[in-house]
């Protein structure tokens, strides 16, 4: 096999490993289910419904990403979760391919830069419209770079038309198009200034970048107009202002800190470091000084990276061309360096596999979604309007509509009224606010997040609500007086989802819990979540409480099997030893 063919085989293997590693990750993004539900509604009704049927308050839909939602639903309907997971891997491959197309003339360092970018984006390779935005941004960067070279008029017009078509599509794909339009407009303004400067500004505004600068500026302006071709119209351009308050309430919009980069995104930190070093030590076509475009892109990327953790992948895609261009002179263009950088692509797949924070398999991530809770709701046929943990709203809509409709979901102010969202977030902090919300919307049942140690759903544990279902991800409650009262009588008698195993153990040791009621609740928890370490531990505590040695032994063994080294194993053994010596 010829060297070039062998090198191509290495690249193909690296790409396959990367796609496979991402496709093996279960679906874990909280927003994906509501995108699937919206896509399903659009297919069923032939387009966007302006009055939302997924929520029982039937709010007005101001914006929807139908260019993403409908294809995502079509893939899910035709191929199931595995097809969606494969789509996520292919989206990463498409992004990498377009980014490499933008950089391929920079020599061997181009492949290393792309491999680092893919690895740095890592946890953000989720199946959701935002990931399709990465493809669109990489495509836009390729188009802008292709237009910067002297071109025949017909080709220049064709690339400009492609840029406008991409932005129009992107406007219906995901809200990051606002950033894309800004980048395109800035690029057009830069080239127009280069044309006006005619080389008088030196490396700052190089003359050769001013080719067809007027067309570039006009295309940038028309690109802003193209973005208006979306369900929200001009309102989409104000999306950062409209959703600013929501950002403070969503974890992934938290401000990026050095400690976050160190603990969760070390490769992103490396990209940021290389970008700064490239500004100081790098070279460009006109010497060591950067162009205005390079400096502006660097500043934009760093600001975005600092602004929010969700914007880190966008920053990586913007910054990678800058540091690769300016540092490419350090890597000689010979066979050894080409082989070395090609070999680096083989590391991307293993990195993505090992660094995954979600489980490998097919389907939705059980730790993220209320899968068992929704099955319980469906079988129990709960009546009335629900209270739901906001990130769970999408999955509830996907799994239970039309029999059940949600209170809120991740579409926030693009669908749900501001006062409703304010009331929801207040209800997470205050019992009085929760009671007011329940009365306002006549809430009869609730589906909340119930992962151990998390504080959501405090308003449900005041005695007026009964817990019916509990697993490691979620819990279901009903109002004790209402259409689900008969079910409430068969629910949990003592436990609620905010009690930690340590609190239950302490209460049992001090005689604060009725042993028979505890045994009833522990058995119910174990029946509903048989693979739950928490349920096994609680069953062991209940067994000790009622003096059932065989049940305690079984629970201890099961807990050790489920979670070797779990601290609860030692505690249960201490309880068994205490009971054997007459401690109970």
N, C-alpha and C positions, 0 to 999 in steps of 0.2 A: 504494500500500500504506500502511495506517495505521501511525503510529509504533510502536505496541505490537506489531503484526504483524511489522514490520521488525526490531524489537529481538529478537523471538522467533526470527526467521530467523538473526540474528547469533549468538544463543546456540546454536541448533541446529548452525550451521556450526562454532562453537568446539568443541562436544561431539563432532562428527564427526571433526574434526581430531585431537582428543585420543585418541579411540578408535582411529582409524586409525594414529596414531603408535605406540601401544602394541601393537596387533595386528600391526604390521610387525616387531616384535622377535622374534627366534628364541627358542625355549624354552631357558632357561639355568639354571634352578634345579636344583641337584644332587638335591634331595629329590623333585622331581616324578616321576621315573621309578618310585621305590618306591611312591609313592601310586598310580600307575597299575597297578603290579603287584599291590598289595594289593586294589585295586578289581576287577581281573580275577579274582583268587582268590575274592573274596567273591561275585561273580556266578556263577562256575563251581561253587561249593560251597554257594550259598544262604545265605551269612552269614559271620560272622567265624570263622576257624579259630584256635583257641587254641594249637595246636601249629603253629608256623610252618614252611611248606614252602619258603620262599624261601632259607633258610640251611641248609647241610648239617649244622649242629649241631642243627637242629630245636628252637630255644628256645621258651619259652612266651610267647605274645603277651599283654601286660598291658593294652594300650590301642591302639586304632586309630581313625582319623578317618574312619569309613565314610561319614558324611553328606557328606564331601567326596570321598573316594577313589572311591566308586562312580559319582557323577555325572561326575567327571573322566574316569574310564575310559570311561563311556558316550559322552561327547562325543568323546573320542579315537577310539573305535571307529566312531562314526557319521560323523564329519567330518574325522578326521585331525588333524595338528598345526595346520593353519590354523584349524580350529574352536576348538581350545584357545587359540590366540593371540587370536582374536576374543573368547573368553570372558574373557580377562585384561583386554582393553580395556573390555568391558561391566561387569566388576566395578568398575573405576575409575569408570565413569559412574554406576553404582548408588550407590557411596560418595559421590560428589560430589552426587548428587541428594538423598540422605538428609541429608547435611550441610547443604545449602542449605535443605531443608525445616525443619531445626532453626533456621536463622538468618534466614529470609526476612523476618521482621518487623523486622530490624535495619536495613533500608533498603539503599541502594546498596552499602554496604561489605560486605554479605553475599556478593555475587558475587565481589568482589575477594578476600575471605578464602577462599572455596572454591577459586578459581583458584590462589591461592598455595599452599593445602594440597595440591592435586593435583600441582602442580609440585614441591613440597618432598618429597613421598613418592617421586616419580621412580623411582630404581633399585629401589624395593621393590614396584613394580607387577609382580610376578612371577606366573606362573601356578602357584599352590600354595595349600594350605589357609590359610596365614597371610594371604594377600590376601583370601580370603573372610571372614576375621576382621575385616578393615577394614570390609567391608560390614555385618557384624553389629554392630560397635561403633558405626558411624554410625547404624544403625537403633536401637540401644539409646539413644543420646543423644537421638534424635528422640522416642522413646517417653517417656523420663524428662521431657523438656521439656514434652511434650504433657500429661502428667499433673499438672504443677505448677500449671496454670491451674484455676480453679473450674469444675467440670464436673458435668453430671447424673450421678446414681449409676450408671446403666446404662453410660454411656460410660466413666466412670472404671473400672468393673469390666472392661469390654472391653479397655481399654488395659493394665490390670494383667495380664489373662490373656495378652495378646499379649506382654508382657514375659517372663512365665514360659515361654511356648512358644518364644520366641526363645532364651532361655538353655538350655532343654533341647535344642534343635536345635544350638546353638553348642557344647554340651558334646561332641557327636559330630562336630563340624566341625573344631575346632582347640583346642589347649590354652590359647590366650589367653582362653578363657572364664573362667578363674580371675580375671583382671583385670576382665573385664566384670561378674562377680558382685560383686566388691569395689566397683566403681563404683556399681552398682545399690543395694547395701546401704548404702553411704555416703550416697547421695542420699536413700534412705528415712529414714535416721537424721536427716539434716539437716532434712527436712520435718517429721518428728515433733518435733524440737527447736523448730522455728519455731512449731508448733502449741502447744507447752507455753509458750513464751516470750510469746506473745500480744502481740508488738510491744514488749515491755519491753527487748529487746536492740537495738532500733533497726535500722540497716542490716545489722548483723551477722547477725541472724536475723529477717528481715522477716515481718510477720504474714501478708501475702497468700500467702507460700510455704508456709504451714502448712495450706492447704486439703486435707482428707482425709489429714492427716499419718499417722494411725494405719494407714490402708490402705497408704500408701507404705512404711512400715516393715515391715508384715506381708508385702507383696509382695517387699521386699528379702530378708527372711528365707526366704520360700518359694523365692526365686530360687536361694539357696544349695542348698536341697534339690533343685531342678530340675537343677542341675549334676551331682548324683550319678547321674542317669540316663544313664550312659555305661559302656562296657565295663570301665573301671578302678574305677568306683564312687567311694567317698570318697577313694581314693588320688589321684585327679586333682587334688583341692584342695591336695595336698602336692607337686604337680609342681615348683614352683620349688625346693623342698628336694631332691627326688629327683634332679633333673637338674642341680643346681648344679655338680657336678664336671665334667659334660660342657661347661658353658658356658665353662670355662677352656681348652677344647681346640678350640673352634669359633670361627673368625675373626669371624663376624658378631655374636658375643656379647662382643666386646672392648669395653672401656670407651671411651666417646666422649670425644674430646679436641677442644680448639678448632682444632687443626691439621687434624683430620679434617673438621670442619664447613667450614673454609675451603676445603679442597682438593676435597672430595667432596660436601658437602651445604650449599652456601651459602644456599639458600632455607630450609632447615630452621633454620639459624642466624638468618635473618631472622625466622622465626616465633617463635623463642625470645626474640629481642630485643624484638619487638613485644609479647609477652606480659608481659615485665618492665616495659616502658614503660606498658603498659595498667594495670598495678597501681598505678604511681606517678601517672600523669597521667589515667587514665580516669575515667569517671563511670558510675554505675549508676542504677537507679530511685530509690534513696534518697540520691543525692549521690555524693561522691567516694569514700566508704568502700566497700570491696568487701564482698560477702556472705561468710559462712563457706564457702559452696559454691564461690564463685569462688576464694577464697584456697586452699582445699583442693585444688581441681582444678589450680590453677597449681602448687602445690608438688608434687603427684603427677606432673604432666607434666614438670616440670624434673628430678625425681628419676629418672624413667624415661629421659628423654633422656640424662642423665649416665650411667646404669647400663650401657647397652649400645647399640651402633649398631643392633642389630635392633629395638630398642624406639623408635627415632626416629619412625617413621611413626605409632605408637600415640600418642606424645607430641604430634605435630602434630594428630591428630584430637581429642585432649582439649583442647589449648590454643586451637585456632582459635575455638571459641565464646566463650572467655573474652576474648580480645583484641578480637574483633569487637564483642561486646556493650559493652565498656567504651570503645571508641574510635569507635563508630558516630556519636556526637554531633558528631564533627569533620567528617563528610561530609554536606553539605546534601542534603536529599531533593528534588531538582528534576531536570528532564529531562536536563540536561547531565551531572550526576554519574551518572545511571542509564546513559546512553549510554557514558560513559567506563568504568565498571566492566564493562559488557557487552562492550565492545571488548577488555578485558583477557583475556577467555576465548579470544580468537583467538590469543593468544600461547602458550597452554598446549601445543597440539599441536606447533608448531615447537620449543619448548623440550624437550619429551619426545623429539622426533626427534633433535635435535642432541646432547643429553646422554647418549644411550644408550651404554652400555659394551659392549653385545653387537651382533652384526651384524644387519642387516635381511635378511629373507628368510622362508622357511617351513621349519619343522622344528627339530630340536635344534641348539643352538649347537656347531659342530665344535670350537671351542677349549675347551669345557667338558666334553665327553663323549667316552668312548672308542668312538666310532662305528666307525672302521676296525678298531680292535683287536677289538671284539666280532665283526665280520664275519670277521676272521682266525680267531678262536677257533672260531667255528661251522664254518668250512670245514676247519680243521685237525683238528677233533674231538679236542680235548685231553682227556686222561683224568685222573681224580683230583680231589682237592679243591684249590680255588684260594686263594691269598693275594690280597686285593684292597685297593687304596686305598679307605679307608672311604667318601668321597663318591662313588666310582664304583659302590659296591655296588648302589644303586638302579637305575642304568642297566643293569648286568649282569643283575640280576633281571628287568628289563623285557624286555631284548633276548634273553636266552639261556635263561630258565627254560622248561620243566623240565629240559632237557638239562644245564644247569649251575646250581649253587646257590652262594650267596656265603658268605664268612666273616663279614663285618660290613657294615652299611650305616647310614644316617643315623637310623634309628629308635632307636639307642643303647639306653639302659637300659629303655625301654618294651618292648624285645624281647630284646636281647642281655644276657647275664649280665655283671655288673660285672667279674668276674675276667677274662673274655675281652676286654673293652674295655681294661682295664688292660694286659693282655698285648700287645694290638695296639699301643697307643700307646708302650709300652716298646720294642717291636720296631722302631719308626720311629727310635729313638735309639741302639739298641745292637745290635751284631752277635750277641752272646750271647743276647739276648732274642729276636731274630728266629729264630735257630737253634732255641731252645727252643719257640717258637710253631710253627715248621714241623714239628718232631718231634711236638709235642702233637697237632696236627690232621692229620698226615701230608699236608702240602701238597705238591702235585706241579707246580703251575704258578702263575703270578702275573700280575696285571694291575695296573700301577702308573701313577701320574701321571708324565709325562715332559716337561713343558714346560721349556724351556731355563732353567737357573738355579735350578730348584726341587729340594729335597733329598730327595724321598720315595723310599723303596725302597732304602735304602743296603745292606740285608742281602742284596741279590740280586747284588752285584758282587764276591763273594769267590771266584769261580771254580767254585763248585759248581752254578751256575745258568747257563743259556745264553739269551741274548736272541734271540727269533725274529722279533719284529715291533717297529717303532719309527716313530712319526710325531710330529707336533708336540704332540700331546695325551697320548699314552700309549705304553706299551711292554708287551710280553708276554714272559715268561720261562718256561722249563721247567727242572725239575731234570735235570741231566745223566745221573744214574743213576735210572732209574724207567721208568714206562710210556710216557713221551714221549721216551725216549733217542734214538730214530731221528730225530725231528725236531730234537733238539739238535744233531746232527751237521751239519745243513744250515743252522744259524743263523749269527749273527754270530761272527766269529773274533777280533776285536780290540775293537770298540766296545761301550760300554754307555751306558745312557741318562743317566748322571750326568756323562759327559764333555762339556765345553763345546767348541764349535767352536774357540775359542782354544787350548784344551789340545791338541786334535788337531793343529792347525797347528804348535804348538810342538814336539810330539813328532815330527811328520813332518820338520820342519826340522832337528832334531838327530839324525835317524836312529834314533829309538827304536821306530819302527813298521815292520813288514815291508810294503813297498810293495804286493805282490800281495794280501796279506790286507786291507790298507786299501782297495785298489781293489775287492775283493770286497764288503766291508762297505758301502762308499759306494754301489755299484751297487744293493745290496739295499735300502738306505735310500731311495734315489731311486725304486726300483720301488714301494716300499710307500707313499711319500708324495711323489708327483710334483709337488705344488704347494708343497712345503716349502722355504723359503729355507735352512733349516739343512741339509737333504739336498743341495741344490744346491751349497752352499759346501763341504761335505765331499767331494762328487764332484769339485769343482775341485781341492781339495787332493790327493785321490787321483790325479787325472790328472797333476798336476805330479810327484807322487811316482814314477809309473811312466813319466814322460816322454811322455805322450800330449797333444800340443799341441792337436789338434783337439778332444779331449774337454774340455780346460781352457777353450778358447774358447767352446764350447757352454755349459758350466756358468756362465761369467762372464756371458754374454748372458742366460741364463735367470734368474739371480739378479737381474740389473738389471731384468728384466721383472717379476718377482714382487714385488720390494721396491726401487723406485727410491731411490737414496741409501743403500742398505745398506752399512755399512762393509766388508763382505766383498768387495764388488765391487772396491774399490781394492786390497785385499790380493791377490786373485786376479790382478789386472792386474800387480801387482809380481812375483808368481810367474812369470807369463808372460814379463815383461821379463827376469827373471833367467835363465829357461831359454833365452831367445833369445840371450843374451850369453854362454852357456856356464856359467851359474851352477849348472846341474845336468846 
